[in-house]
Amino acid sequence: MIKHLQREEYESKVKVFHREKVEKFHFNFSLENQIHREGEYINDKFIKIEMKSVKFEDSLFEDCYFEDIRSTDTIFENCTIRSTIFYNTDLWEEKFIDCKLENTTFEQNKKGCHLDMDEDNDVLIYLVSFLGSLAVLPGNIISALFMEKIGRVKIIGFSMLASAGCTFFLFLSFSQAAIIAWQCLFCGVSVAAWNGIEVVTVELYPTSKRATAFGVLNALCKLAAILGSSIFASFVGITKVVPILLSFTALICGGLVALKLPDTRGKILQ
């Protein structure tokens, strides 16, 4: 969702150039987040520059020279390219969609995968993961201290109900900072339920069935995680109502059902 918000913000700042005519010009600066429509580029040079999220539509390139170009998410669509040379670039022919290439040559194309390792959101991605992992620390400590005093069942139930509240408040999150904050709160609260579930799973079943029960329940958790990730990812960019309501309903139902589990405090394992 954070990456989707970043993409929306990035696309909202796109620069559109319409019917520009450039002749005998040396492009020695990078092009980023631009759309060029019905432009004419005559005898121009593009040398040692980076093209990031650039799209040329219905444009004419004639007697142009491209050298040492690095591109990310850059395409040419319905363009006419005449007497143009592409030397040591990663602008392969696949990036020219429905284009007319007349007397155009590609020499010594860059080989291999040329990913841009300096993406602006790289640090944010690792920061979000780090904060999410760090947020479970207080939840682990608190659940460990109060597992015997409060009881496994109450910890599971109240933790899942509180987690449901965190997911519900995502309706009010319209920024990256708000989403990260609720994620950290959710991780810190929900980890108590996971700890309680692991303890109860061991204590509810006798020794002869304990390993099998633990394995089956963990397999179901992994399957649910796969289904959840697939379903939620399919709704990113469409609506956040369905994922939030699904999570909210599942956590509410799980919390209420968990409160019906037998309390295993002080009981001898079979």
N, C-alpha and C positions, 0 to 999 in steps of 0.2 A: 504494500500500500504506500509506503514511503517512496519507493522508486517510482510508483505511478504518479504521486503528487509532484515529484521532481520533474518527471517527463511533461506533465501538464504545464508546470511553470516554465519549463524550457521552451515548449512549443508556443506559449503565449508571447514570448519575446522574439519570435522569428521575424527576420527582416525579408521583405519581399521587394524584388527589383523587377520592374515591368518595362519591356522594350528598351532596355539600355543598349547603346551602341558604343563599343570600345574598340579603338583601332591603335595599333602600334604601342601597346601599353605593356609594361613589365610588372606583373603581379609578384611582388616579393614579400607579401604579408599573408597571413593565414586567413582563410575564409571559414566562418563558423555560423551555424544556425541560420542559413539563408536559402531563399528560393528565388531563382532567376527564371523569368518567363519571357519567351519570345525575344531573347536578346541576340545581338550580333557581335561576335568577337572576331576581328579581322587582324591577322598578323600580330597576335598577342603572345606573350611569353609567361608561362607559369613555372617558376623555378624555385626549388627548395622551399616549398610551402606545405602547410597542412590544411586539408579540407575536412571539416567535421560537420556532419549533418547538413550537407549542401546538396541541393537538387536543382538541376538545369532542365527546364521544360521547353520544348518547341523552340530551341535556340540553334543558332548557326555558328559553327567554329570553322574558320577558313584560314589556312596558312598559319596555324598556331603551333606552339611548341611547349610540351609538358615535360619537365625533368625533375627527378627526385621528389616525387609527390607521395605524401602519406595521407591516406584518407580513412575516415570512419563514417559509416552510414551515408555515403555519397553516391548518387546515381545520376545518370543522364537519360532522360526519357523523351522520345520523339524528337531527337535532335538530329541535325545534319552536320556531319563532320567531314570536311574536305581538306586534303593535302595537309594533314596534321600529323605530328610525330609525338608519340608517347615513349619517353626514354627513362628507364629505371623508375617506374611508378608501380603502384599497386592498383591502378585503374585497369583491371582486366576487362575483357570483352563482355563478361557477365554483367558488368555494371552499366552497360549501354542497352537500355530497354527500348525496342522498336526504333532504333536509330539507324540512319543511313550513313554508312562509313564508306567514303569515296577517297581512294588513294591515301588511306590512313595506315600508318605502320605502328607496331608495338615492339619496341626493342628493349631487351634485357629487363623484363619485368621483375619486380621484386618477388622473391619466392618465400614460401612459408607463411606462417601466421603472424600478422603485424597488428597485434592488439595495442590499444592505447592504455598504457599502464599508469597514466597520470589522470585518470578520471576523477572528477571532483567529488563523487560520492563514494569513492573507495574507502576513505577514512571513516565516513559516516556508517557504512555497512559494518565494518569491524567494531566501531564504537557502539552501535546498537547491540551487536552480539555480546560485546564485553559487558555492557550495562545490564543486559538481560541475565547474564550469568552471575554478575555481582549481586543482583537484586535477590537471588535465591538464598544468599548467605544468611541474612537475618531470619528468613522464614525457616531455614533448616535449624538454626539455633533455638528459636522459640518453640518450634514443634518438638525438638528433642527434650527441652526442659519441661514442657507441659504435657508430654505424651501420657505419662502416668497420672498426673494430677487431674487433667481434664478428661482424659479417655480417648481412645483411638476413634471411636464412632463420632463423638462430638467434633473432634478436630477435622475429620473428613467432611462431615456435613456442613459445618460452619465455614470451612475453607472453600468448599465448592460454591456455597451460596454467595460468599463474598467475591469469589472469582466471577460469578455470574453478574454481579453488580459492576465489576470492572469492565466487562465486555459491553454491558448496556451503555455505559458512559462514553463508549467509542462513538456513539451517535453525535456527541458534542465535539468530536475531535476533527478539526479542519486544518490542522497544521502538523508538521513533522514533530515538533517538540511535544505537542499534546499526545500524539500516538506513542512516542517513545516513553513518556511519563506513565501512561496507562499500561503499556507493555511491562515496564519495570514493576509497577504495583501488582499487576496480574501474576507475574512470575514469582514475586515474593510471597503472595497470598496462596497461590495454587500449589506451591511446592509442599506446603504442610499437608494438603490432601494426599499428595503422592506418597509422602512418608507414612502417613497413617494407613493408606491402602496396602503398602508393602508389609507393614507390621501385621495388619489384620489378616492378610492373605496367608501368612505363615501360621498364625495362631488359630484360624478357623478350622483348618483341616488336620486330620490325624497324620501321623508320620507316614503311614502307608500310601497316602494320597497327596501329601503336601507338595512334593516335587512336581507331580503331574499337574496339579491345580495351579501352581505358580507359573508353570510353563504355558498352560493354556491361556490363563488370564493375561500374561505378558504378550502372547501372540495376538490376542484380541486387541490389546492396546496398540500394538504396532500396525495392525490392519486398520484400526480406526484412525491412526495418525496419517496413514497414506491416503485414506479416503477423505479425511478432513483437508489435508493439504491440496489435494486435487480439486475438491469442490470449491474451496475458498479461492484458490488461484484462478479458477474459471470466472469468478465474479468480480475480480479486481478490474476496475475501470468501467464496470457496468453498474453495479450497485453494491453498497456495503450493508444493506438492510438484511439480505438473506444470510450471509455469513454470521452477522452479529446475532440475529434471532436464532439461528441453529445452535450457535455456541451457548447463548443465554438459556435456551430451552434444555439443552443437554446437561448443562451444569446445574440448573434448578432441579431437574428430575433426578440427577445423580445425587445431589445433596440431600433431597428428601428421602430417597431410597436408602442412602447410607445411614441415616438416622434410625432406620429400622433394623440395622444389623445388630447381632448380639454383642454385648460388651465383654471383651476377653480379659479385662484387667484382673490381675490376681488369680487367674485360673491356671491350673497346671496343664501343660501341653500333653496331649495324648500320644 
